[in-house]
Amino acid sequence: MKNVLYATTALIATAGVASAEINFSGFARFGLGYEEDRTSDVQNFTAGGASAGTTTVDTDETILVSRFRLNIDVNAETDGGVEFSGRVRLQADEDSGTGEANEAGLNGARFSVIYGGLRVDAGNVAGAFDNLPNYFGVEPGLEEFIGQYSGVDYSFLEYSSTGSGSNAVFFQYAVGDFAFGASYDQQTVALGGVAQDADRWDVSVSYTFDNITAALAYGESDLVFGTESLTVFTLGAEFGDFFGTLFLADDDVLNADRDGTAYGVSASYKIGSATTLTFAYGDGTGADDLEQYGIGVVYDLGGGTSLRGGIGQSERGLASDSTLQADFGVLFNF
């Protein structure tokens, strides 16, 4: 990989852009994943062998899970110290319903301008919630399938690893221990043939003091039949081998059964030189909010490689059954 980087940098330098570079980074993971009562849409056939479209059936509860992610970053810096960068991501995952392999594909591009504490992203961007410190907290499992944010039903602006994403703008300014962020996603839909705005925006602020970080974010989305909003407060703290987060949110969504307060906690604790235990819990006050809880373990093998696994439960409020999920495998960074 180093030889590829050196060769690429040398090629760019000979083209007369000595301050530009291309970097590759990412990770890969693979292992076994279990999901209770796993189902999927599969191809359906008649008794005579003719295709009859697709139908939903029970599939294997234990499958081979995998992900390969390669980030491709290009960077150039002006004589005045302004940095310009672009990123695309190549990613391949398994089909979570059947366990079959999916094709790898490039996502939408993200462009950035960085100067001092100011950063502006355009294109396939992560919004203020997606960038909020400790929003995701600690997520147990190889696939990180349990989250403290499970009670949130508001759809905010997220970076897309496998699709084009939203063509939006994200702004962040950091000075000292303070950081301020904001994003705007302009969209247009139609109602009865008449154009309607469907814009999304959000803002955030965070402050770090010693080993504690507090963050607050608010966002709104214009929908055809109303407006939805989300307010999130997070708190994260590190004390030696222990790291923990608190999560509290209020999502005002059109679905009354999923409207209300979301809350959660997560933590990790290093119990030895190589072993870390993880935990997360999330729920909400809405009648149909998603409750999740689970534990996990990470064993560091060195060199950016680790064994990871987890077990957890998920239950949608109005559903009659809960779903048990577990996984185990290896992850390595490059």
Backbone hydrogen bonds, N-H to C=O, Kabsch-Sander energy under -0.5 kcal/mol:
donor,donor_aa,acceptor,acceptor_aa,energy
5,L,1,M,-2.1
6,Y,2,K,-2.7
7,A,3,N,-2.4
8,T,4,V,-2.5
9,T,5,L,-2.7
10,A,6,Y,-2.4
11,L,7,A,-2.2
12,I,8,T,-2.2
13,A,9,T,-2.4
14,T,10,A,-2.1
15,A,11,L,-0.8
15,A,12,I,-0.7
16,G,13,A,-1.7
17,V,12,I,-1.6
20,A,17,V,-1.8
21,E,75,N,-2.3
23,N,73,D,-3.0
25,S,71,N,-1.7
27,F,69,R,-1.4
28,A,332,F,-2.2
29,R,67,R,-2.5
30,F,330,V,-1.9
31,G,65,V,-2.2
32,L,328,F,-2.6
33,G,63,I,-2.7
34,Y,326,A,-4.0
35,E,61,E,-2.3
36,E,324,L,-2.7
38,R,35,E,-1.0
40,S,57,V,-2.0
42,V,40,S,-0.6
42,V,55,T,-2.8
44,N,53,G,-3.4
46,T,50,A,-2.8
49,G,46,T,-2.0
52,A,44,N,-3.4
55,T,42,V,-2.3
57,V,40,S,-2.3
57,V,55,T,-0.5
59,T,38,R,-2.6
63,I,33,G,-2.5
63,I,61,E,-0.5
65,V,31,G,-2.4
65,V,63,I,-0.6
67,R,29,R,-2.3
68,F,92,A,-2.4
69,R,27,F,-2.7
70,L,90,L,-2.9
71,N,25,S,-3.9
72,I,88,V,-2.7
73,D,23,N,-2.7
73,D,71,N,-0.6
74,V,86,G,-2.5
75,N,21,E,-2.6
76,A,84,F,-2.6
78,T,82,V,-2.5
81,G,78,T,-1.8
83,E,81,G,-0.5
83,E,114,I,-2.8
84,F,76,A,-3.4
85,S,112,S,-2.3
86,G,74,V,-2.1
87,R,110,R,-2.5
88,V,72,I,-1.7
90,L,70,L,-2.9
91,Q,89,R,-0.5
91,Q,105,G,-1.8
92,A,68,F,-2.1
94,E,66,S,-1.2
95,D,100,E,-3.7
96,S,94,E,-0.8
99,G,95,D,-3.3
102,N,93,D,-1.9
105,G,91,Q,-1.6
107,N,89,R,-1.6
108,G,163,G,-2.4
110,R,87,R,-2.3
111,F,122,A,-3.0
112,S,85,S,-2.8
113,V,120,V,-2.2
114,I,83,E,-2.7
115,Y,118,L,-2.5
118,L,115,Y,-2.2
119,R,172,Q,-2.7
120,V,113,V,-2.3
121,D,170,F,-3.1
122,A,111,F,-2.8
123,G,168,A,-2.1
124,N,109,A,-2.5
125,V,123,G,-1.6
125,V,166,S,-0.8
127,G,157,L,-1.7
130,D,157,L,-0.6
131,N,127,G,-1.8
132,L,129,F,-1.1
135,Y,132,L,-1.9
139,E,137,G,-0.5
141,G,309,G,-0.7
145,F,140,P,-0.7
146,I,140,P,-0.8
150,S,147,G,-1.3
152,V,149,Y,-2.2
156,F,154,Y,-0.9
161,S,159,Y,-0.6
168,A,123,G,-2.6
168,A,166,S,-1.6
169,V,184,Y,-2.1
170,F,121,D,-2.5
171,F,182,A,-3.6
172,Q,119,R,-2.7
173,Y,180,F,-2.9
174,A,117,G,-2.3
175,V,178,F,-2.1
178,F,175,V,-2.0
179,A,206,S,-1.9
180,F,173,Y,-2.9
181,G,204,S,-2.4
182,A,171,F,-2.4
183,S,202,D,-2.4
184,Y,169,V,-2.4
185,D,200,R,-3.3
186,Q,184,Y,-0.5
187,Q,185,D,-0.5
189,V,196,Q,-2.9
191,L,194,V,-2.5
194,V,191,L,-1.2
196,Q,189,V,-3.6
198,A,187,Q,-2.6
200,R,185,D,-2.4
201,W,220,E,-2.2
202,D,183,S,-1.8
203,V,218,Y,-2.8
204,S,181,G,-2.7
205,V,216,L,-2.4
206,S,179,A,-2.3
207,Y,214,A,-2.7
208,T,177,D,-1.7
209,F,212,I,-2.8
212,I,209,F,-2.0
213,T,236,G,-2.8
214,A,207,Y,-2.6
215,A,234,T,-2.3
216,L,205,V,-2.6
217,A,232,V,-2.4
218,Y,203,V,-2.4
219,G,230,L,-2.1
220,E,201,W,-2.4
221,S,228,E,-2.7
222,D,199,D,-2.8
223,L,221,S,-0.6
223,L,226,G,-2.6
226,G,223,L,-1.2
228,E,221,S,-2.2
229,S,252,D,-1.9
230,L,219,G,-2.2
231,T,250,D,-2.0
232,V,217,A,-2.5
233,F,248,L,-3.2
234,T,215,A,-2.4
235,L,246,L,-2.0
236,G,213,T,-2.6
237,A,244,G,-2.5
238,E,211,N,-1.7
239,F,242,F,-2.8
242,F,239,F,-2.0
243,F,268,S,-2.5
244,G,237,A,-2.5
245,T,266,S,-2.6
246,L,235,L,-2.7
247,F,264,G,-2.5
248,L,233,F,-2.3
249,A,262,A,-2.8
250,D,231,T,-2.5
251,D,260,G,-2.3
252,D,229,S,-2.4
252,D,250,D,-0.6
253,V,251,D,-0.9
256,A,254,L,-0.9
258,R,255,N,-1.8
259,D,256,A,-0.8
260,G,251,D,-2.1
262,A,249,A,-2.6
263,Y,283,D,-2.7
264,G,247,F,-2.1
265,V,281,Y,-2.1
266,S,245,T,-1.6
267,A,279,F,-2.5
268,S,243,F,-2.7
269,Y,277,L,-2.5
270,K,241,D,-2.1
271,I,269,Y,-0.7
271,I,275,T,-1.8
272,G,275,T,-1.0
276,T,298,V,-2.5
277,L,269,Y,-2.9
278,T,296,G,-2.5
279,F,267,A,-2.2
280,A,294,G,-2.0
281,Y,265,V,-2.8
282,G,292,Q,-2.8
283,D,263,Y,-2.4
285,T,261,T,-2.8
288,D,257,D,-3.7
289,D,286,G,-1.6
290,L,150,S,-0.6
291,E,289,D,-0.6
291,E,315,E,-2.7
292,Q,282,G,-2.7
293,Y,313,Q,-1.8
294,G,280,A,-2.0
295,I,311,I,-2.2
296,G,278,T,-2.2
297,V,309,G,-2.3
298,V,276,T,-2.6
299,Y,307,L,-3.0
300,D,274,A,-3.1
300,D,298,V,-0.6
301,L,305,T,-2.5
302,G,305,T,-0.8
305,T,302,G,-1.1
306,S,331,L,-2.6
307,L,299,Y,-2.6
308,R,329,G,-2.8
309,G,297,V,-1.7
310,G,327,D,-1.9
311,I,295,I,-2.4
312,G,325,Q,-2.8
313,Q,293,Y,-2.8
314,S,323,T,-2.1
315,E,291,E,-2.3
317,G,289,D,-2.1
319,A,316,R,-1.7
323,T,314,S,-3.4
324,L,322,S,-0.5
325,Q,312,G,-2.7
326,A,34,Y,-2.3
327,D,310,G,-2.1
328,F,32,L,-2.1
329,G,308,R,-2.5
330,V,30,F,-2.3
331,L,306,S,-2.7
332,F,28,A,-2.6
333,N,304,G,-2.2
334,F,26,G,-2.5
